Amino acid sequence: MWSLRLYLFSGLVAHKLVWELLKRRTPATARPRAAQLTLVKAVKIAILVGILVQTLLPGDVFPIARNATALRLIGTLIYTCGLLTAIVGRLQLGRNWSDIETPTAGEEHTVVTHGLYRFIRHPIYVGDLLLLLGLELALNSWLVLGVFALIPVVLRRAVKEEKFLEGQLPGYRLYVQRTKRFIPFVV
């Protein structure tokens, strides 16, 4: 059980490190101003710390099942898929990434249509949701229901981002017509 928890914890740390390292490579014009983000950042940090603590706790928080072996295996697979999807999506976006709180699209930005972006417009959002879903299942926790509460928030954010990008990036409207938002060939 501790090896599973260490794996989950390590994946979360790796995810955060990738974002922080790649953020430093992002042009300063695409980075958010600190004054704009204090509350949002505080909430994100609190959630991350809560998840990290939950991952390291010795027992299950709000356990779903007594014998959760199958649930933990399924959760770990979903978590791994989500972690890889989010990280690969972020790497493929490269310098075209901008922070979720203050999206930008400068002259240096282009529409990314390769890799995961060939099939879906928001692999990072999908990956993060899968990561959280899988994490809570792997931890055998009813907190998994909280992930479903995030879906409308992520959908609203994605729609808002798409409207912004359609007005800023040449070719983005055509890209939207060719690709699905979250699930390849479906949605």
C-alpha positions in Angstrom: 0.0 0.0 0.0 2.8 2.4 0.8 4.4 1.7 -2.6 1.1 2.8 -4.3 0.9 5.9 -2.2 4.5 6.8 -3.0 3.8 6.2 -6.7 0.8 8.6 -6.5 2.7 11.2 -4.5 5.7 11.0 -6.9 3.4 11.5 -9.9 1.8 14.6 -8.4 5.3 16.0 -7.6 6.5 15.2 -11.2 3.4 16.9 -12.6 4.0 20.1 -10.6 7.7 20.1 -11.5 7.0 19.8 -15.2 4.7 22.8 -15.0 7.1 24.9 -12.9 10.1 24.1 -15.1 8.2 24.8 -18.4 6.6 27.9 -17.0 10.1 29.4 -16.7 10.5 28.9 -20.4 7.3 30.7 -21.2 7.7 34.3 -22.5 7.1 36.9 -19.8 4.1 38.3 -21.7 2.3 35.0 -21.3 2.8 34.7 -17.6 0.2 36.0 -15.2 0.8 39.0 -12.9 1.1 38.0 -9.3 -1.4 40.6 -8.0 -4.2 39.1 -10.2 -3.8 35.6 -8.8 -3.5 35.6 -5.1 -6.9 34.1 -4.3 -6.9 31.6 -7.2 -3.3 30.6 -6.4 -4.1 30.2 -2.7 -7.1 27.9 -3.6 -5.0 25.8 -6.0 -2.2 25.5 -3.5 -4.6 24.5 -0.7 -6.1 21.8 -3.0 -2.7 20.5 -4.0 -1.5 20.3 -0.4 -4.7 18.6 0.6 -4.3 16.0 -2.1 -0.6 15.5 -1.2 -1.5 15.0 2.5 -4.3 12.6 1.6 -1.9 10.6 -0.5 0.5 10.2 2.5 -2.1 9.4 5.2 -1.8 5.9 6.5 -5.5 5.0 6.1 -8.2 5.6 3.6 -10.2 8.9 3.8 -13.9 8.2 3.4 -13.3 4.6 2.1 -15.5 3.2 -0.7 -14.9 -0.5 -0.2 -13.4 -2.8 2.4 -11.5 -4.9 -0.1 -10.5 -2.2 -2.7 -7.8 -4.2 -4.6 -9.6 -4.0 -8.0 -10.7 -0.3 -7.3 -7.1 0.6 -6.5 -5.8 -1.1 -9.7 -8.4 0.6 -11.9 -7.7 3.9 -10.2 -3.9 3.6 -10.7 -4.4 2.9 -14.4 -6.7 5.9 -14.8 -4.3 8.0 -12.8 -1.3 7.0 -14.9 -3.2 7.6 -18.1 -4.2 11.1 -16.8 -0.8 12.0 -15.6 0.8 11.0 -19.0 -1.9 12.8 -20.9 -1.5 16.0 -19.0 2.3 16.0 -19.1 2.5 15.1 -22.8 -0.1 17.7 -23.6 1.9 20.3 -21.8 5.1 19.3 -23.5 3.4 19.4 -26.9 1.9 22.8 -26.3 5.4 24.2 -25.6 5.8 27.9 -25.8 2.1 28.2 -26.8 1.0 27.6 -23.2 -0.3 30.3 -21.1 -1.5 30.2 -17.5 -5.2 29.2 -17.0 -5.9 32.2 -14.9 -4.8 34.8 -17.4 -4.8 33.3 -20.9 -2.8 35.1 -23.5 -2.2 34.7 -27.2 0.7 36.8 -28.5 2.2 37.0 -31.9 4.6 34.2 -31.0 1.6 31.8 -30.4 0.4 29.4 -33.0 -2.4 26.8 -33.1 -0.9 23.4 -32.0 -2.4 20.6 -34.1 0.1 17.8 -33.6 0.3 15.0 -31.1 -2.6 14.8 -28.7 -3.9 18.2 -30.0 -4.6 16.5 -33.3 -7.5 14.7 -31.7 -8.6 16.9 -28.8 -8.3 20.6 -27.9 -7.8 20.3 -24.2 -5.6 17.3 -23.3 -4.2 19.0 -20.2 -7.7 19.5 -18.8 -8.7 15.9 -19.6 -5.4 14.6 -18.2 -5.8 16.5 -15.0 -9.4 15.3 -14.5 -8.4 11.7 -15.2 -5.4 12.1 -12.8 -7.7 13.3 -10.0 -10.4 10.6 -10.7 -7.8 7.9 -10.8 -6.1 9.2 -7.7 -9.2 9.1 -5.6 -10.2 5.7 -6.8 -6.7 4.4 -6.1 -7.0 5.8 -2.6 -10.4 4.1 -2.3 -12.0 7.4 -1.4 -15.5 8.8 -1.9 -13.8 12.1 -2.5 -13.8 10.9 -6.1 -17.3 12.5 -6.3 -15.6 15.9 -6.0 -13.9 15.3 -9.3 -17.4 15.2 -11.0 -18.1 18.6 -9.4 -15.0 19.9 -11.3 -16.3 18.9 -14.7 -18.7 21.9 -15.2 -15.9 24.2 -14.0 -13.5 22.8 -16.5 -16.0 22.8 -19.3 -16.9 26.5 -18.7 -13.1 27.3 -18.6 -12.5 25.5 -21.9 -15.4 27.2 -23.7 -14.2 30.6 -22.4 -10.7 29.8 -23.5 -11.9 28.7 -27.0 -13.8 31.9 -27.5 -10.8 33.9 -26.6 -8.4 31.9 -28.9 -10.9 32.2 -31.8 -10.5 35.9 -31.6 -6.7 35.9 -31.2 -5.2 33.0 -33.2 -5.6 32.8 -36.9 -6.8 29.3 -37.9 -8.1 28.4 -34.4 -11.8 28.5 -35.6 -11.0 25.9 -38.3 -9.1 23.8 -35.7 -12.2 23.8 -33.5 -14.3 22.5 -36.4 -11.9 19.7 -37.0 -11.3 18.5 -33.4 -13.3 17.4 -30.4 -13.1 19.3 -27.1 -12.4 16.5 -24.6 -12.9 12.9 -26.0 -11.5 12.1 -29.4 -14.2 11.5 -32.1 -16.9 12.0 -29.5 -17.2 15.2 -27.5 
